[in-house]
Amino acid sequence: MLGPLDYLLWLVGFLAEIGVVVYLLSRKQAFRHFPIAFYMLCDAFVTCGLYYCVRHFGFDSATYVYFYYYTDSLLNVLMFWVIIKFYQETFAEMGVSRYIRGAAVMLILLTAVFSYAVVHQNRTHLTTHFVVEIGQNFYFVGVVLTYLLWGAILKLRETRTRLIQLVLALGIYFSADACTYALRNLFPGLEPNFLRWFPPLVGLWLPLAWAYTFAHVQEDARLEPARLMVRAR
């Protein structure tokens, strides 16, 4: 059963998601950051959908579970689009955008195939196991891609402050979600208590971090290379 704090987290997250979209539109930066704006808008719609499922079917209903995991996987696919955009910005001067897009699409397909292969032996509730497995694998792939991107940022001595903070926030988001799945598998007893609050807090982190970055970091702001290395440590 959900309490006032659950609904408060949903409300704050929804406002932060819409806030990012409104800010980008008001500053005429929505086209430049279209993958982020589109992801935040879809995330806001998903938040409304989750609220609807809880109010009409209940938090423990199959409808809510299916909606949560399916939309989570779809949002992760959209997030890969955001990651591709970050890669393209980082490697803009090297002219490798086409190869980055192709590699990302192939990675998503391989993740889906691998997830299906993992659960194929279990014929019972195959769809349920598959959607959970693919969501878990998407988060681990997201961790790998984000940390590879962060390594490239350090290697190329990227100094654009906004890009750096957006990537850092994304790295924390993927790491926390992957950690949640790992803890669920290793310690199922944590689910009713500690892990009960972890996903909502992690979901709140990304829109708040990105909203803060867009509102307080100018597009042309630069970070000194020495400070970048200190932050990496």
LOKOLNU-900293 format. One record per residue: residue number from 1; x, y, z of N, C-alpha, C in turn; residue in three letters. Coordinates in Angstrom, 3 decimals. Layout:
! LOKOLNU-900293
TORZA   i     n_c1     n_c2     n_c3    ca_c1    ca_c2    ca_c3     c_c1     c_c2     c_c3  aa
TORZA NUM        X        Y        Z        X        Y        Z        X        Y        Z ALA
...
//
This chain:
! LOKOLNU-900293
TORZA   i     n_c1     n_c2     n_c3    ca_c1    ca_c2    ca_c3     c_c1     c_c2     c_c3  aa
TORZA   1    0.852   -1.199    0.000    0.000    0.000    0.000    0.885    1.245    0.000 MET
TORZA   2    0.572    2.158   -0.903    1.353    3.376   -1.005    0.883    4.412    0.009 LEU
TORZA   3    1.847    5.208    0.482    1.545    6.255    1.437    1.785    7.632    0.855 GLY
TORZA   4    1.614    8.687    1.663    1.815   10.061    1.177    3.213   10.303    0.615 PRO
TORZA   5    4.247    9.680    1.206    5.608    9.892    0.715    5.776    9.360   -0.698 LEU
TORZA   6    5.146    8.240   -1.012    5.223    7.687   -2.372    4.645    8.679   -3.386 ASP
TORZA   7    3.488    9.200   -3.062    2.848   10.147   -3.982    3.635   11.453   -4.079 TYR
TORZA   8    4.263   11.850   -2.977    5.086   13.050   -3.005    6.287   12.870   -3.929 LEU
TORZA   9    6.942   11.704   -3.862    8.075   11.418   -4.742    7.641   11.430   -6.198 LEU
TORZA  10    6.484   10.846   -6.476    5.960   10.860   -7.837    5.697   12.292   -8.306 TRP
TORZA  11    5.111   13.095   -7.442    4.772   14.463   -7.819    6.031   15.282   -8.097 LEU
TORZA  12    7.022   15.181   -7.208    8.270   15.930   -7.401    8.959   15.478   -8.680 VAL
TORZA  13    8.999   14.154   -8.917    9.615   13.648  -10.133    8.903   14.133  -11.380 GLY
TORZA  14    7.576   14.114  -11.343    6.792   14.595  -12.486    7.072   16.068  -12.765 PHE
TORZA  15    7.096   16.881  -11.714    7.363   18.313  -11.892    8.759   18.567  -12.428 LEU
TORZA  16    9.743   17.773  -11.967   11.113   17.928  -12.466   11.203   17.529  -13.932 ALA
TORZA  17   10.522   16.454  -14.311   10.531   16.008  -15.711    9.915   17.053  -16.624 GLU
TORZA  18    8.741   17.555  -16.231    8.097   18.595  -17.025    8.930   19.877  -17.010 ILE
TORZA  19    9.579   20.134  -15.865   10.410   21.334  -15.754   11.550   21.335  -16.755 GLY
TORZA  20   12.181   20.184  -16.967   13.265   20.090  -17.952   12.728   20.407  -19.345 VAL
TORZA  21   11.581   19.827  -19.691   11.000   20.058  -21.020   10.627   21.525  -21.205 VAL
TORZA  22    9.978   22.103  -20.207    9.562   23.506  -20.300   10.769   24.426  -20.409 VAL
TORZA  23   11.816   24.130  -19.640   13.015   24.971  -19.693   13.642   24.923  -21.093 TYR
TORZA  24   13.785   23.732  -21.643   14.401   23.611  -22.967   13.561   24.299  -24.036 LEU
TORZA  25   12.239   24.197  -23.906   11.372   24.882  -24.865   11.466   26.398  -24.718 LEU
TORZA  26   11.479   26.873  -23.484   11.523   28.316  -23.245   12.839   28.938  -23.689 SER
TORZA  27   13.915   28.181  -23.608   15.223   28.686  -24.042   15.545   28.315  -25.486 ARG
TORZA  28   14.570   27.740  -26.182   14.734   27.329  -27.587   15.912   26.371  -27.762 LYS
TORZA  29   16.054   25.453  -26.797   17.111   24.453  -26.860   16.549   23.038  -26.999 GLN
TORZA  30   15.230   22.943  -27.218   14.596   21.627  -27.277   15.090   20.822  -28.467 ALA
TORZA  31   15.329   21.497  -29.591   15.807   20.768  -30.777   17.232   20.270  -30.560 PHE
TORZA  32   18.070   21.106  -29.969   19.457   20.720  -29.717   19.528   19.541  -28.747 ARG
TORZA  33   18.665   19.529  -27.761   18.637   18.459  -26.764   17.359   17.635  -26.907 HIS
TORZA  34   16.963   17.375  -28.140   15.688   16.704  -28.377   15.593   15.325  -27.713 PHE
TORZA  35   16.641   14.474  -27.767   16.514   13.170  -27.086   16.220   13.293  -25.597 PRO
TORZA  36   16.858   14.270  -24.929   16.597   14.468  -23.500   15.178   14.975  -23.275 ILE
TORZA  37   14.766   15.963  -24.071   13.419   16.516  -23.924   12.363   15.441  -24.169 ALA
TORZA  38   12.557   14.632  -25.197   11.587   13.585  -25.515   11.559   12.519  -24.426 PHE
TORZA  39   12.741   12.154  -23.915   12.799   11.168  -22.838   12.084   11.682  -21.591 TYR
TORZA  40   12.350   12.924  -21.208   11.714   13.485  -20.018   10.200   13.570  -20.185 MET
TORZA  41    9.742   13.916  -21.395    8.306   13.990  -21.651    7.662   12.611  -21.539 LEU
TORZA  42    8.313   11.604  -22.126    7.796   10.236  -22.031    7.819    9.740  -20.592 CYS
TORZA  43    8.861   10.100  -19.857    8.948    9.707  -18.450    7.807   10.320  -17.645 ASP
TORZA  44    7.454   11.548  -17.963    6.334   12.206  -17.275    5.021   11.485  -17.577 ALA
TORZA  45    4.815   11.071  -18.834    3.617   10.327  -19.195    3.575    8.980  -18.477 PHE
TORZA  46    4.731    8.331  -18.372    4.796    7.050  -17.662    4.441    7.239  -16.191 VAL
TORZA  47    4.931    8.321  -15.588    4.590    8.614  -14.193    3.077    8.752  -14.020 THR
TORZA  48    2.436    9.433  -14.955    0.972    9.562  -14.902    0.311    8.195  -15.070 CYS
TORZA  49    0.875    7.371  -15.961    0.325    6.039  -16.169    0.452    5.159  -14.943 GLY
TORZA  50    1.576    5.246  -14.262    1.760    4.475  -13.029    0.762    4.905  -11.956 LEU
TORZA  51    0.560    6.196  -11.859   -0.418    6.700  -10.888   -1.819    6.173  -11.221 TYR
TORZA  52   -2.169    6.180  -12.489   -3.479    5.686  -12.907   -3.641    4.203  -12.559 TYR
TORZA  53   -2.598    3.410  -12.826   -2.655    1.972  -12.531   -2.823    1.718  -11.032 CYS
TORZA  54   -2.115    2.494  -10.222   -2.215    2.319   -8.777   -3.615    2.680   -8.285 VAL
TORZA  55   -4.156    3.767   -8.781   -5.463    4.228   -8.312   -6.601    3.311   -8.747 ARG
TORZA  56   -6.479    2.707   -9.936   -7.589    1.930  -10.480   -7.418    0.418  -10.327 HIS
TORZA  57   -6.163   -0.067  -10.230   -5.938   -1.505  -10.166   -5.192   -1.944   -8.912 PHE
TORZA  58   -4.501   -1.000   -8.250   -3.763   -1.340   -7.049   -2.280   -1.530   -7.305 GLY
TORZA  59   -1.489   -1.246   -6.267   -0.036   -1.324   -6.384    0.453   -2.754   -6.614 PHE
TORZA  60   -0.245   -3.740   -6.071    0.156   -5.138   -6.190   -0.514   -5.851   -7.357 ASP
TORZA  61   -1.199   -5.126   -8.208   -1.916   -5.750   -9.320   -0.964   -6.132  -10.447 SER
TORZA  62   -1.391   -7.117  -11.238   -0.605   -7.543  -12.399   -0.521   -6.420  -13.431 ALA
TORZA  63   -1.596   -5.635  -13.529   -1.608   -4.517  -14.487   -0.499   -3.525  -14.182 THR
TORZA  64   -0.349   -3.176  -12.898    0.702   -2.238  -12.507    2.088   -2.825  -12.781 TYR
TORZA  65    2.280   -4.104  -12.443    3.586   -4.747  -12.628    3.971   -4.765  -14.100 VAL
TORZA  66    3.027   -5.190  -14.957    3.317   -5.235  -16.387    3.595   -3.842  -16.933 TYR
TORZA  67    2.764   -2.879  -16.540    2.965   -1.506  -17.029    4.316   -0.963  -16.582 PHE
TORZA  68    4.685   -1.224  -15.340    5.954   -0.717  -14.802    7.146   -1.270  -15.582 TYR
TORZA  69    7.192   -2.590  -15.748    8.369   -3.192  -16.362    8.434   -2.939  -17.864 TYR
TORZA  70    7.294   -2.965  -18.545    7.315   -2.701  -19.982    7.714   -1.261  -20.272 TYR
TORZA  71    7.120   -0.312  -19.558    7.477    1.089  -19.792    8.910    1.377  -19.351 THR
TORZA  72    9.379    0.679  -18.324   10.761    0.853  -17.884   11.726    0.438  -18.987 ASP
TORZA  73   11.437   -0.682  -19.657   12.289   -1.138  -20.756   12.240   -0.165  -21.932 SER
TORZA  74   11.045    0.349  -22.244   10.923    1.315  -23.335   11.680    2.605  -23.020 LEU
TORZA  75   11.602    3.043  -21.769   12.342    4.245  -21.378   13.848    4.014  -21.465 LEU
TORZA  76   14.278    2.791  -21.164   15.703    2.493  -21.279   16.170    2.546  -22.725 ASN
TORZA  77   15.316    2.088  -23.652   15.655    2.189  -25.076   15.787    3.658  -25.474 VAL
TORZA  78   14.863    4.495  -24.988   14.961    5.930  -25.259   16.211    6.523  -24.615 LEU
TORZA  79   16.578    6.004  -23.443   17.777    6.498  -22.779   19.026    6.175  -23.583 MET
TORZA  80   19.027    5.041  -24.280   20.156    4.729  -25.154   20.272    5.768  -26.261 PHE
TORZA  81   19.152    6.295  -26.706   19.162    7.374  -27.683   19.855    8.602  -27.106 TRP
TORZA  82   19.565    8.895  -25.835   20.238   10.005  -25.159   21.746    9.747  -25.072 VAL
TORZA  83   22.122    8.519  -24.726   23.544    8.181  -24.614   24.233    8.332  -25.964 ILE
TORZA  84   23.556    7.894  -27.029   24.116    8.057  -28.376   24.382    9.521  -28.662 ILE
TORZA  85   23.423   10.383  -28.265   23.603   11.833  -28.469   24.811   12.335  -27.701 LYS
TORZA  86   25.025   11.857  -26.482   26.200   12.263  -25.706   27.490   11.794  -26.388 PHE
TORZA  87   27.472   10.574  -26.906   28.642   10.073  -27.639   28.922   10.931  -28.868 TYR
TORZA  88   27.871   11.282  -29.588   28.047   12.095  -30.790   28.617   13.464  -30.453 GLN
TORZA  89   28.168   14.052  -29.350   28.718   15.343  -28.934   30.191   15.210  -28.544 GLU
TORZA  90   30.508   14.120  -27.855   31.886   13.922  -27.398   32.827   13.685  -28.567 THR
TORZA  91   32.365   12.911  -29.557   33.220   12.561  -30.698   32.865   13.367  -31.943 PHE
TORZA  92   32.287   14.548  -31.764   31.796   15.342  -32.893   32.889   15.643  -33.908 ALA
TORZA  93   34.088   15.916  -33.421   35.166   16.319  -34.315   35.826   15.141  -35.038 GLU
TORZA  94   35.452   13.919  -34.691   36.093   12.749  -35.278   35.254   12.125  -36.397 MET
TORZA  95   34.013   12.605  -36.612   33.188   12.131  -37.706   32.826   10.657  -37.646 GLY
TORZA  96   32.457   10.178  -36.453   32.145    8.753  -36.300   30.691    8.541  -35.858 VAL
TORZA  97   29.822    9.516  -36.078   28.441    9.436  -35.617   27.722    8.212  -36.188 SER
TORZA  98   27.950    7.929  -37.476   27.256    6.807  -38.104   27.632    5.491  -37.443 ARG
TORZA  99   28.895    5.325  -37.118   29.360    4.086  -36.492   28.822    3.956  -35.070 TYR
TORZA 100   28.694    5.080  -34.370   28.155    5.059  -33.003   26.707    4.612  -33.020 ILE
TORZA 101   25.905    5.153  -33.944   24.497    4.763  -34.027   24.360    3.278  -34.354 ARG
TORZA 102   25.138    2.808  -35.322   25.073    1.400  -35.699   25.458    0.475  -34.563 GLY
TORZA 103   26.499    0.825  -33.834   26.949   -0.005  -32.712   25.910   -0.025  -31.601 ALA
TORZA 104   25.273    1.100  -31.347   24.267    1.174  -30.281   23.042    0.321  -30.620 ALA
TORZA 105   22.574    0.395  -31.868   21.425   -0.419  -32.282   21.755   -1.901  -32.164 VAL
TORZA 106   22.947   -2.278  -32.604   23.355   -3.678  -32.501   23.424   -4.129  -31.044 MET
TORZA 107   23.892   -3.258  -30.172   23.999   -3.607  -28.756   22.626   -3.821  -28.130 LEU
TORZA 108   21.653   -2.974  -28.498   20.293   -3.134  -27.981   19.699   -4.468  -28.441 ILE
TORZA 109   19.892   -4.799  -29.713   19.366   -6.056  -30.234   20.021   -7.257  -29.553 LEU
TORZA 110   21.328   -7.194  -29.365   22.027   -8.292  -28.700   21.558   -8.451  -27.252 LEU
TORZA 111   21.298   -7.330  -26.591   20.795   -7.394  -25.211   19.432   -8.077  -25.160 THR
TORZA 112   18.551   -7.735  -26.120   17.231   -8.360  -26.163   17.347   -9.858  -26.436 ALA
TORZA 113   18.202  -10.241  -27.374   18.385  -11.660  -27.695   18.957  -12.415  -26.497 VAL
TORZA 114   19.941  -11.814  -25.834   20.542  -12.454  -24.664   19.511  -12.630  -23.549 PHE
TORZA 115   18.691  -11.613  -23.323   17.674  -11.694  -22.272   16.671  -12.801  -22.567 SER
TORZA 116   16.278  -12.916  -23.831   15.343  -13.977  -24.200   15.975  -15.353  -24.004 TYR
TORZA 117   17.250  -15.474  -24.362   17.937  -16.760  -24.211   18.041  -17.170  -22.747 ALA
TORZA 118   18.235  -16.187  -21.854   18.375  -16.486  -20.433   17.093  -17.085  -19.857 VAL
TORZA 119   15.945  -16.570  -20.282   14.669  -17.009  -19.706   13.965  -18.066  -20.555 VAL
TORZA 120   14.559  -18.450  -21.695   13.889  -19.368  -22.610   13.630  -20.738  -21.977 HIS
TORZA 121   14.479  -21.141  -21.057   14.315  -22.445  -20.432   13.077  -22.495  -19.535 GLN
TORZA 122   12.668  -21.338  -19.043   11.498  -21.290  -18.164   10.263  -20.977  -18.997 ASN
TORZA 123    9.473  -21.997  -19.303    8.318  -21.819  -20.181    7.145  -21.149  -19.459 ARG
TORZA 124    7.148  -21.208  -18.133    6.050  -20.635  -17.358    6.262  -19.132  -17.181 THR
TORZA 125    5.252  -18.372  -17.516    5.327  -16.904  -17.391    6.559  -16.361  -18.120 HIS
TORZA 126    6.757  -16.850  -19.338    7.938  -16.445  -20.100    7.972  -14.944  -20.325 LEU
TORZA 127    6.813  -14.361  -20.650    6.771  -12.927  -20.930    7.156  -12.113  -19.702 THR
TORZA 128    6.656  -12.508  -18.544    6.977  -11.786  -17.310    8.461  -11.837  -17.014 THR
TORZA 129    9.051  -13.029  -17.088   10.477  -13.168  -16.817   11.314  -12.402  -17.840 HIS
TORZA 130   10.863  -12.422  -19.098   11.628  -11.751  -20.142   11.687  -10.247  -19.915 PHE
TORZA 131   10.534   -9.639  -19.603   10.512   -8.184  -19.457   11.329   -7.746  -18.242 VAL
TORZA 132   11.358   -8.557  -17.185   12.192   -8.243  -16.022   13.665   -8.411  -16.364 VAL
TORZA 133   13.986   -9.510  -17.057   15.372   -9.795  -17.409   15.943   -8.746  -18.354 GLU
TORZA 134   15.161   -8.355  -19.352   15.672   -7.375  -20.308   15.844   -6.009  -19.650 ILE
TORZA 135   14.946   -5.669  -18.711   15.116   -4.414  -17.982   16.382   -4.410  -17.165 GLY
TORZA 136   16.643   -5.521  -16.494   17.868   -5.641  -15.709   19.095   -5.535  -16.580 GLN
TORZA 137   19.100   -6.213  -17.722   20.260   -6.182  -18.619   20.457   -4.808  -19.241 ASN
TORZA 138   19.363   -4.115  -19.537   19.478   -2.763  -20.079   20.223   -1.845  -19.105 PHE
TORZA 139   19.945   -1.992  -17.820   20.613   -1.141  -16.842   22.114   -1.441  -16.784 TYR
TORZA 140   22.477   -2.713  -16.849   23.894   -3.047  -16.812   24.602   -2.582  -18.084 PHE
TORZA 141   23.935   -2.699  -19.227   24.512   -2.175  -20.469   24.649   -0.658  -20.375 VAL
TORZA 142   23.644   -0.003  -19.782   23.717    1.445  -19.610   24.900    1.863  -18.753 GLY
TORZA 143   25.176    1.074  -17.700   26.340    1.358  -16.856   27.622    1.293  -17.679 VAL
TORZA 144   27.754    0.235  -18.472   28.969    0.053  -19.279   29.125    1.194  -20.277 VAL
TORZA 145   28.048    1.516  -20.989   28.125    2.580  -21.990   28.449    3.932  -21.365 LEU
TORZA 146   27.850    4.207  -20.216   28.076    5.506  -19.578   29.506    5.635  -19.072 THR
TORZA 147   30.047    4.563  -18.483   31.412    4.636  -17.980   32.437    4.647  -19.111 TYR
TORZA 148   32.116    3.982  -20.223   32.981    4.087  -21.403   32.975    5.523  -21.925 LEU
TORZA 149   31.801    6.133  -21.909   31.685    7.531  -22.338   32.468    8.440  -21.408 LEU
TORZA 150   32.380    8.190  -20.100   33.122    9.010  -19.152   34.630    8.852  -19.360 TRP
TORZA 151   35.072    7.636  -19.671   36.479    7.425  -19.974   36.903    8.188  -21.210 GLY
TORZA 152   36.023    8.230  -22.224   36.331    8.994  -23.433   36.394   10.486  -23.142 ALA
TORZA 153   35.507   10.968  -22.265   35.516   12.385  -21.890   36.847   12.756  -21.231 ILE
TORZA 154   37.322   11.882  -20.356   38.605   12.136  -19.701   39.747   12.057  -20.695 LEU
TORZA 155   39.694   11.047  -21.575   40.772   10.852  -22.543   40.874   12.021  -23.511 LYS
TORZA 156   39.734   12.516  -23.959   39.712   13.616  -24.923   39.771   14.975  -24.245 LEU
TORZA 157   39.827   14.987  -22.913   39.886   16.239  -22.139   38.724   17.173  -22.481 ARG
TORZA 158   37.534   16.578  -22.483   36.321   17.358  -22.724   36.132   18.362  -21.585 GLU
TORZA 159   35.780   19.599  -21.936   35.668   20.650  -20.919   34.280   21.278  -20.845 THR
TORZA 160   33.336   20.830  -21.659   31.993   21.419  -21.612   31.296   20.984  -20.314 ARG
TORZA 161   31.091   21.936  -19.438   30.588   21.640  -18.097   29.214   20.982  -18.128 THR
TORZA 162   28.327   21.494  -18.965   26.973   20.940  -19.000   26.988   19.479  -19.438 ARG
TORZA 163   27.739   19.170  -20.482   27.836   17.792  -20.959   28.404   16.880  -19.882 LEU
TORZA 164   29.431   17.349  -19.203   30.071   16.551  -18.151   29.084   16.241  -17.026 ILE
TORZA 165   28.325   17.243  -16.576   27.397   17.031  -15.472   26.214   16.163  -15.884 GLN
TORZA 166   25.764   16.297  -17.128   24.684   15.442  -17.609   25.113   13.979  -17.636 LEU
TORZA 167   26.327   13.737  -18.086   26.844   12.368  -18.150   27.074   11.806  -16.750 VAL
TORZA 168   27.611   12.629  -15.858   27.831   12.176  -14.482   26.516   11.783  -13.814 LEU
TORZA 169   25.486   12.603  -13.984   24.176   12.293  -13.403   23.632   10.992  -13.970 ALA
TORZA 170   23.830   10.781  -15.266   23.367    9.552  -15.900   24.124    8.338  -15.376 LEU
TORZA 171   25.435    8.495  -15.159   26.230    7.402  -14.617   25.764    6.979  -13.235 GLY
TORZA 172   25.448    7.948  -12.391   24.937    7.648  -11.049   23.585    6.942  -11.143 ILE
TORZA 173   22.739    7.403  -12.061   21.405    6.813  -12.236   21.499    5.344  -12.641 TYR
TORZA 174   22.268    5.049  -13.676   22.396    3.674  -14.139   23.069    2.795  -13.090 PHE
TORZA 175   24.094    3.317  -12.423   24.796    2.535  -11.403   23.868    2.165  -10.262 SER
TORZA 176   23.053    3.125   -9.807   22.137    2.871   -8.699   21.068    1.849   -9.084 ALA
TORZA 177   20.539    1.954  -10.311   19.522    1.001  -10.749   20.100   -0.392  -10.922 ASP
TORZA 178   21.308   -0.481  -11.498   21.949   -1.790  -11.644   22.240   -2.396  -10.279 ALA
TORZA 179   22.642   -1.559   -9.327   22.889   -2.021   -7.957   21.609   -2.545   -7.320 CYS
TORZA 180   20.479   -1.888   -7.607   19.194   -2.325   -7.057   18.845   -3.722   -7.544 THR
TORZA 181   19.008   -3.951   -8.848   18.717   -5.281   -9.396   19.658   -6.324   -8.798 TYR
TORZA 182   20.929   -5.974   -8.648   21.890   -6.924   -8.093   21.538   -7.286   -6.648 ALA
TORZA 183   21.164   -6.292   -5.849   20.793   -6.545   -4.456   19.511   -7.373   -4.366 LEU
TORZA 184   18.581   -7.144   -5.277   17.357   -7.941   -5.288   17.668   -9.415   -5.528 ARG
TORZA 185   18.607   -9.676   -6.434   18.959  -11.055   -6.749   19.749  -11.710   -5.620 ASN
TORZA 186   20.629  -10.939   -4.984   21.483  -11.493   -3.937   20.792  -11.564   -2.578 LEU
TORZA 187   19.984  -10.546   -2.276   19.344  -10.470   -0.960   17.849  -10.165   -1.130 PHE
TORZA 188   17.045  -11.172   -1.484   15.605  -10.942   -1.689   14.901  -10.378   -0.455 PRO
TORZA 189   15.440  -10.654    0.741   14.809  -10.179    1.955   14.844   -8.672    2.122 GLY
TORZA 190   15.676   -7.983    1.353   15.763   -6.532    1.465   14.600   -5.823    0.767 LEU
TORZA 191   13.885   -6.533   -0.089   12.857   -5.906   -0.924   11.771   -5.192   -0.125 GLU
TORZA 192   11.179   -5.802    0.915   10.067   -5.117    1.592   10.475   -3.840    2.317 PRO
TORZA 193   11.745   -3.701    2.660   12.153   -2.553    3.462   13.064   -1.602    2.692 ASN
TORZA 194   14.367   -1.907    2.669   15.329   -0.994    2.070   15.085   -0.780    0.577 PHE
TORZA 195   14.961   -1.877   -0.172   14.810   -1.762   -1.620   13.438   -1.250   -2.026 LEU
TORZA 196   12.526   -1.201   -1.094   11.196   -0.654   -1.379   11.274    0.819   -1.770 ARG
TORZA 197   12.224    1.548   -1.181   12.339    2.982   -1.426   13.433    3.341   -2.423 TRP
TORZA 198   14.281    2.397   -2.746   15.435    2.720   -3.585   15.037    3.129   -5.006 PHE
TORZA 199   14.216    2.337   -5.721   13.855    2.734   -7.093   13.187    4.099   -7.203 PRO
TORZA 200   12.213    4.455   -6.318   11.618    5.792   -6.445   12.635    6.923   -6.243 PRO
TORZA 201   13.563    6.734   -5.302   14.570    7.766   -5.058   15.530    7.883   -6.236 LEU
TORZA 202   15.911    6.742   -6.808   16.797    6.754   -7.975   16.091    7.399   -9.161 VAL
TORZA 203   14.801    7.061   -9.331   14.036    7.664  -10.413   13.880    9.163  -10.252 GLY
TORZA 204   13.881    9.635   -9.022   13.779   11.067   -8.758   15.096   11.786   -9.026 LEU
TORZA 205   16.212   11.074   -8.854   17.532   11.683   -8.974   17.783   12.277  -10.362 TRP
TORZA 206   17.512   11.510  -11.414   17.894   11.950  -12.757   17.176   13.221  -13.208 LEU
TORZA 207   15.841   13.296  -13.132   15.200   14.551  -13.548   15.609   15.752  -12.708 PRO
TORZA 208   15.823   15.541  -11.397   16.267   16.654  -10.557   17.675   17.099  -10.933 LEU
TORZA 209   18.572   16.134  -11.163   19.955   16.468  -11.519   20.014   17.165  -12.865 ALA
TORZA 210   19.256   16.684  -13.828   19.264   17.318  -15.151   18.582   18.681  -15.110 TRP
TORZA 211   17.510   18.800  -14.329   16.853   20.104  -14.206   17.813   21.132  -13.604 ALA
TORZA 212   18.548   20.721  -12.582   19.527   21.625  -11.958   20.630   22.000  -12.954 TYR
TORZA 213   21.106   21.021  -13.714   22.186   21.285  -14.670   21.751   22.282  -15.730 THR
TORZA 214   20.584   22.066  -16.313   20.121   22.979  -17.359   19.837   24.369  -16.805 PHE
TORZA 215   19.352   24.454  -15.577   18.984   25.750  -15.005   20.192   26.545  -14.523 ALA
TORZA 216   21.271   25.871  -14.097   22.383   26.567  -13.462   23.698   26.518  -14.235 HIS
TORZA 217   23.774   25.696  -15.271   25.016   25.603  -16.056   24.747   26.125  -17.461 VAL
TORZA 218   25.455   27.155  -17.843   25.267   27.753  -19.157   25.787   26.828  -20.259 GLN
TORZA 219   25.211   26.998  -21.455   25.568   26.145  -22.591   27.049   26.244  -22.936 GLU
TORZA 220   27.626   27.450  -22.799   29.024   27.655  -23.192   29.997   27.568  -22.017 ASP
TORZA 221   29.524   27.131  -20.869   30.405   27.027  -19.699   31.464   25.953  -19.932 ALA
TORZA 222   32.679   26.237  -19.478   33.792   25.308  -19.650   34.418   24.993  -18.300 ARG
TORZA 223   34.916   23.782  -18.177   35.581   23.332  -16.955   37.065   23.198  -17.231 LEU
TORZA 224   37.891   23.698  -16.317   39.329   23.579  -16.496   39.738   22.114  -16.462 GLU
TORZA 225   40.647   21.676  -17.360   41.067   20.272  -17.391   41.551   19.744  -16.045 PRO
TORZA 226   42.256   20.579  -15.291   42.771   20.141  -13.990   41.626   19.819  -13.032 ALA
TORZA 227   40.578   20.636  -13.063   39.421   20.407  -12.208   38.657   19.160  -12.643 ARG
TORZA 228   38.645   18.889  -13.943   38.001   17.688  -14.451   38.671   16.446  -13.906 LEU
TORZA 229   39.987   16.431  -13.870   40.721   15.267  -13.373   40.473   15.084  -11.887 MET
TORZA 230   40.383   16.189  -11.148   40.116   16.109   -9.708   38.730   15.521   -9.484 VAL
TORZA 231   37.727   15.956  -10.288   36.357   15.463  -10.139   36.318   13.970  -10.456 ARG
TORZA 232   37.103   13.520  -11.423   37.102   12.100  -11.777   37.607   11.236  -10.646 ALA
TORZA 233   38.503   11.783   -9.801   39.029   11.026   -8.680   38.012   10.934   -7.546 ARG
//
